[in-house]
Amino acid sequence: MDIDSFWELIEECRRQGRSRDGRLAFLRDELSRRSPTEVVQFQVRLDEVTHEAFTWDLWAAADRIFGGWCSDDGFCYFGLWVVGLGRAAFTQAVADPDALAATPEVQGLVGRPQEVWNDDWPGWESLDYVAMEAYGILAGVDGECGEAFYEAVDAEQGDGGDNTGPLGERWDVRCEDEAARRLPRLSAMFPLS
């Protein structure tokens, strides 16, 4: 599965217009009809694009949306959620994290307390497990294939699976002047209390 095929599958998932769980079920079903190699390659592409999103500037955008702080795990899940927004939104967000302000998903959070975000929560941890689940379905060992799956992913990635720290320079989104300069729209949409 090349990068274009990966994004086509993500876009088709978005067109389903279902809940996040429904979109995961669609992806799991689609992947479980493919070869184990393609399923592994889906995970490799997912890892590649989430690594592209692993920047201090995008983390600052997540910090701002979450009220001034986003945990390590929360940022990983946020990056997966940004992938779920589709290729165009993802590419724009990686190039300019403030572009997230233009997405309907982010606009829908404005003015709402986090306690009621529920299914709109900007994180999608389970996207990181859907390929492993499909791999297990193909192997006939539902839920017991993690080690074999990740060995296959590591073999497919070769030396490209190295995870380093976030790209760019870390900065504090709670510094209002800096946030207003770097993330003007998100800073206006998500003022810190």
C-alpha positions as CSV (number, residue, x, y, z in Angstrom):
1,M,0.0,0.0,0.0
2,D,1.6,3.3,-1.1
3,I,0.9,6.6,0.5
4,D,-1.8,7.5,-2.1
5,S,-3.7,4.3,-1.4
6,F,-3.4,4.9,2.3
7,W,-5.0,8.4,2.0
8,E,-7.7,7.0,-0.4
9,L,-8.7,4.6,2.3
10,I,-8.8,7.4,4.9
11,E,-10.9,9.6,2.6
12,E,-13.3,6.7,1.9
13,C,-13.6,6.2,5.6
14,R,-14.5,9.9,6.0
15,R,-17.1,9.7,3.3
16,Q,-18.9,7.0,5.2
17,G,-20.2,9.8,7.4
18,R,-20.4,7.5,10.4
19,S,-19.4,7.8,14.0
20,R,-15.8,7.3,14.8
21,D,-16.5,3.7,15.8
22,G,-18.4,3.2,12.5
23,R,-15.4,4.6,10.6
24,L,-13.1,2.2,12.5
25,A,-15.4,-0.7,11.7
26,F,-15.3,0.3,8.0
27,L,-11.5,0.4,8.1
28,R,-11.2,-2.9,9.9
29,D,-13.6,-4.5,7.3
30,E,-11.7,-3.0,4.4
31,L,-8.3,-4.0,5.7
32,S,-9.4,-7.5,6.6
33,R,-10.3,-8.1,2.9
34,R,-6.7,-7.3,1.9
35,S,-3.5,-9.2,2.1
36,P,-1.6,-9.2,5.4
37,T,1.2,-7.4,3.6
38,E,-1.2,-4.5,2.7
39,V,-2.4,-4.4,6.3
40,V,1.1,-4.1,7.6
41,Q,1.8,-1.4,4.9
42,F,-1.3,0.6,6.1
43,Q,0.3,0.7,9.6
44,V,3.7,1.7,8.2
45,R,2.0,4.6,6.2
46,L,0.1,5.6,9.3
47,D,3.3,5.7,11.3
48,E,5.0,7.7,8.6
49,V,2.3,10.4,8.5
50,T,1.9,10.6,12.3
51,H,5.7,11.1,12.4
52,E,5.3,14.1,10.0
53,A,2.8,15.5,12.5
54,F,5.2,15.1,15.4
55,T,6.2,18.8,15.6
56,W,6.3,21.2,18.4
57,D,4.1,23.7,16.5
58,L,1.3,21.1,16.1
59,W,1.7,20.1,19.7
60,A,1.3,23.8,20.6
61,A,-1.9,23.8,18.6
62,A,-3.1,20.8,20.6
63,D,-2.1,22.5,23.8
64,R,-4.2,25.5,22.8
65,I,-7.2,23.5,21.9
66,F,-7.0,21.5,25.1
67,G,-6.8,24.7,27.3
68,G,-3.1,25.1,27.7
69,W,-1.7,21.6,28.1
70,C,-1.7,18.3,26.1
71,S,0.0,15.2,27.5
72,D,2.4,13.1,25.5
73,D,-0.2,10.4,24.9
74,G,-2.8,13.0,24.2
75,F,-0.7,14.5,21.5
76,C,-0.1,11.1,19.9
77,Y,-3.9,10.6,19.8
78,F,-4.4,14.1,18.6
79,G,-2.0,13.4,15.7
80,L,-4.0,10.3,14.8
81,W,-7.2,12.4,14.9
82,V,-5.6,14.9,12.5
83,V,-4.9,12.0,10.1
84,G,-8.6,11.2,10.4
85,L,-9.4,14.7,9.1
86,G,-8.2,13.7,5.7
87,R,-5.2,14.4,3.5
88,A,-5.8,18.0,2.7
89,A,-6.5,19.1,6.3
90,F,-3.6,17.0,7.6
91,T,-1.2,18.5,5.1
92,Q,-2.3,22.0,5.9
93,A,-2.1,21.4,9.6
94,V,1.4,20.0,9.4
95,A,2.5,23.0,7.3
96,D,0.6,25.5,9.4
97,P,-1.1,24.2,12.6
98,D,-3.2,27.3,12.8
99,A,-5.0,26.0,9.7
100,L,-6.9,23.6,12.0
101,A,-9.0,26.6,12.9
102,A,-10.7,26.3,9.5
103,T,-11.8,22.7,10.0
104,P,-15.4,22.1,11.0
105,E,-14.2,19.5,13.6
106,V,-12.3,22.2,15.5
107,Q,-14.9,24.9,14.9
108,G,-17.4,22.5,16.5
109,L,-15.4,22.6,19.8
110,V,-15.3,26.3,20.2
111,G,-17.2,27.6,23.3
112,R,-18.1,24.1,24.5
113,P,-16.7,22.8,27.7
114,Q,-14.4,19.8,27.3
115,E,-16.7,17.7,29.4
116,V,-19.2,17.6,26.6
117,W,-16.9,17.0,23.7
118,N,-17.5,13.3,23.9
119,D,-17.4,11.8,20.4
120,D,-16.0,15.1,19.1
121,W,-12.9,14.8,21.3
122,P,-9.8,15.6,19.1
123,G,-8.1,12.3,19.6
124,W,-8.3,9.0,17.9
125,E,-6.2,6.4,19.7
126,S,-8.0,3.4,18.3
127,L,-6.9,4.3,14.7
128,D,-3.5,3.1,15.8
129,Y,-4.9,-0.4,16.5
130,V,-7.2,-1.0,13.5
131,A,-4.5,-2.5,11.3
132,M,-3.5,-4.9,14.1
133,E,-7.1,-5.9,14.5
134,A,-7.5,-6.6,10.8
135,Y,-4.2,-8.6,10.8
136,G,-5.6,-10.7,13.6
137,I,-8.8,-11.3,11.7
138,L,-6.8,-12.4,8.7
139,A,-4.6,-14.7,10.8
140,G,-7.6,-16.1,12.6
141,V,-6.2,-15.2,16.0
142,D,-8.4,-12.3,17.0
143,G,-6.6,-10.2,19.6
144,E,-3.5,-12.5,19.9
145,C,-1.4,-11.3,17.0
146,G,0.3,-8.2,18.4
147,E,3.8,-9.5,18.6
148,A,3.7,-11.0,15.0
149,F,2.0,-7.9,13.7
150,Y,4.6,-5.5,15.1
151,E,7.5,-7.7,14.0
152,A,6.0,-7.5,10.5
153,V,5.7,-3.7,10.8
154,D,9.3,-3.4,12.0
155,A,10.5,-5.5,9.1
156,E,8.6,-3.4,6.6
157,Q,9.8,-0.2,8.1
158,G,13.4,-1.3,8.1
159,D,15.5,1.6,9.5
160,G,12.7,4.1,8.8
161,G,10.8,3.3,12.0
162,D,13.1,5.4,14.2
163,N,11.2,7.8,16.5
164,T,13.0,10.9,17.6
165,G,11.6,13.8,19.5
166,P,9.3,16.4,18.0
167,L,10.5,18.4,15.1
168,G,11.1,22.1,15.4
169,E,11.6,24.2,18.5
170,R,9.5,23.9,21.6
171,W,7.6,27.0,22.7
172,D,5.0,27.8,25.4
173,V,1.5,28.3,24.0
174,R,0.6,29.9,27.4
175,C,2.7,32.9,26.4
176,E,-0.1,34.9,24.9
177,D,2.1,37.2,22.7
178,E,3.9,34.2,21.2
179,A,0.6,32.2,20.8
180,A,-1.1,35.2,19.1
181,R,1.8,35.4,16.7
182,R,2.1,31.7,15.9
183,L,-1.5,30.5,16.2
184,P,-3.6,33.7,15.8
185,R,-6.9,31.9,14.9
186,L,-6.6,29.1,17.4
187,S,-5.6,31.5,20.2
188,A,-8.7,33.6,19.5
189,M,-10.9,30.5,19.3
190,F,-9.5,28.9,22.5
191,P,-8.6,31.6,25.0
192,L,-6.8,30.4,28.1
193,S,-8.6,31.1,31.3
